Amino acid sequence: MTAELIDGKGIAKQIQRELTEEVAHLRETHGIEPGLATVLVGDNPASKTYVRMKQRRCEEVGIHSVGYTLPADATQAEVEALVSQLNADPTINGILVQLPLPGQLDEEAVLNAISLEKDVDGFHPLNIGRLAMKGREPLFTPCTPTGIIELIDRTGVQIEGQEAVILGRSNIVGLPVSMMLLKRNATITICHSRTRELAEITRRADILIAAVGRAEMVKGDWIKPGSLVIDVGINRVEDDTRKRGYRLVGDVDFAEAVEVAAHITPVPGGVGPMTIAMLLKNTVTGAKHAAGLL
Ligand code: NDP
């Protein structure tokens, strides 16, 4: 069996097209222009690149974006003052504080300071708390996990009643995606670095999510035939045949897994492109919410 590829890049482009239409409609019909503020503290090159990419995507769909950069030695009070100012700014519907923050800053306190209504990254403790509770709905869910659910839905695979195994329990990916799958009535098993007999557990998975950050750890014989595999991992492995000296691989041994699964995401081009698409979607949702349209 050769699995069908889940084309995250194509799906993210499709979502961007849908959002472009929606943003144009919001502007024409309701005079609304969704706005996203990005906050970058320091000059971490990777963070700068992520912020730039997010701003560029905003422009492409018609979301107004404003970038704020604070020096690496910014104080807690300075960062929180900026967040408060953005909370009060009616032209801003989403506030994205690029993580990680420099060591002197209390990340949780900064995320806590973001208004619930503008928490487009979905990391506010209240939004996460609601995600973890039965019968409560968060206003926003974190972007990478939301992108994963969107990929599964657009593949047409049912989530309800399926056995889902999640490798990894981070606050950014593993834990929230587990909660989202549970809310959608999957039966979930969450694995981590202390889990024993990993392969035996993953072999039960109708839906397998790998988010551990270990290159090609999940082998073909860890996978249930006919299952859906989402590979979140982004790992560099040395490759002298490439000009840059490395290539990117996932947490799943793709060459083996593609022969066993029915659906699989590639790395790159799977989950990666979905994260920003979901940030844009959350920002548009924030704007609709602020305008009383939801
Ligand atoms: P973290 O390092 O925060 O978490 C890794 C998780 O994997 C932890 O829960 C850890 O367990 C678990 N783990 C580590 N080693 C093993 C092992 N040998 N067996 C079983 N479990 C293990 O990573 P993130 O969740 O932030 O990211 C995971 C991967 O996803 C990375 O490659 C990252 O680059 C990628 N990523 C991709 C994104 C995207 O595509 N947009 C976005 C975010 C991340 P424990 O809790 O016990 O330590």
Boltz pocket constraint, residues with backbone or C-beta under 6 A from the ligand:
constraints:
  - pocket:
      binder: B
      contacts: [[A, 144], [A, 167], [A, 168], [A, 169], [A, 170], [A, 171], [A, 172], [A, 173], [A, 174], [A, 191], [A, 192], [A, 193], [A, 194], [A, 195], [A, 198], [A, 210], [A, 211], [A, 212], [A, 213], [A, 214], [A, 232], [A, 233], [A, 234], [A, 235], [A, 271], [A, 272], [A, 273], [A, 275]]
      max_distance: 6.0
